[in-house]
Amino acid sequence: MTVLIGKYLFAGPYSDSSYVQSKPGVFLILSGSETEPYLIDVDESDDMSGKVKGHPRQACWQEKAGGSYQFAVFHTPHLDADERRQVVADIRSEFVVACG
């Protein structure tokens, strides 16, 4: 499964955070259906798994999703932190993001 957000193709959505690996990338927090996902948040990290598990906006994710949300990931081993932040900025400029 994949989710196209802007020009970026993300793997997912996954309901279990175990699919979010300890690799560099950009991740989405989504709710809604697979065919009509609702974008709750977008962020980046060099360790997506660690960032997702300890993210300071988790309470917002739960509130906006009604308690249940999914993850989608874009692995970016070829991008540095500044380039990942640019991906996040691109998505935030094109889409309304509920948290963050």
N, C-alpha and C positions, 0 to 999 in steps of 0.2 A: 504494500500500500504506500501511496505517496500523497503529499499535499503540496500544491503549487501556491506559493504566496509571492505575489509579484513575479519576479524573474527567477526565484529561488525554489528549487525542488527539495522538499524535506521528506525523510522517511517517517512513516507513521500514518495516522496517529496511533499511539500506544497508551493503553490504560494503566500499564505497570511501569514504574520508573526504572525497573531493572533493564529495560531496553535502552535506557540512556547510559551510554558507556563513558568511561573516564578518558575521554579523548577531546581534543580541541574542536570547537564548533559553535554553532548557533542553535538555540532551541526555542520552540514555541510551546506555549501553554494554550490549549484549546478546549472548548466545550462544544456541545451541539452534536449533530450527526456527522458521519464520515463524508456525506455528500455536501453538507452545508456547515462546515466548521465555523465556530465563533472564536476569533482571536482574542485571547485574554491578555497574553504577555509575550514578549520576545526578549531574549537576552543572549549573551555569549560568555564563553569561558574556555580556558585551556584544559579544564576538567569538568565537562558538562555534568557528569554524575554527581560529583561533590557539590557543585553549585546548585543543582536542582534539589538535592536533599537538605541543604541548609539555607535555602533562599529566603531573604528577608521579606519577600512579597507573597509568601505562601498563604497567609491569611486572606489577602486580596484575591488570590486565585480561587480559594474555596468559596469566598463570598460571591464572586462574580459567576462562578460555575454552579452554584447551588450545592457545593460539596464534592462533586465528581468532575474531574478534568483529565485531559489526555496530554501526552507529550508528542512532539514531532521534532526530529533532529536533522541537522545539516552538518555533516562531518566536514571539517575544513583543515586537514593537515597541511595544506598548501598556503593557508592564510595566517598572518601574524595577528596579534591582538588588535592593532589599529584597523586592519582590514576587516576583521570580524565585527568590530564596532561600527564600521561603515555599512556592513550588511544590516545590522540592527537599525541603524539610522535610516537606511533606505526603506525598510519595512515600516518603521514608525512614521515616515513621511507620507507613505502611500495608504496606510490603513489606520483606522481608529483602534487603539490598543487600550483595553479597559484598565490595566494595572501598569504602573511604572511611569 
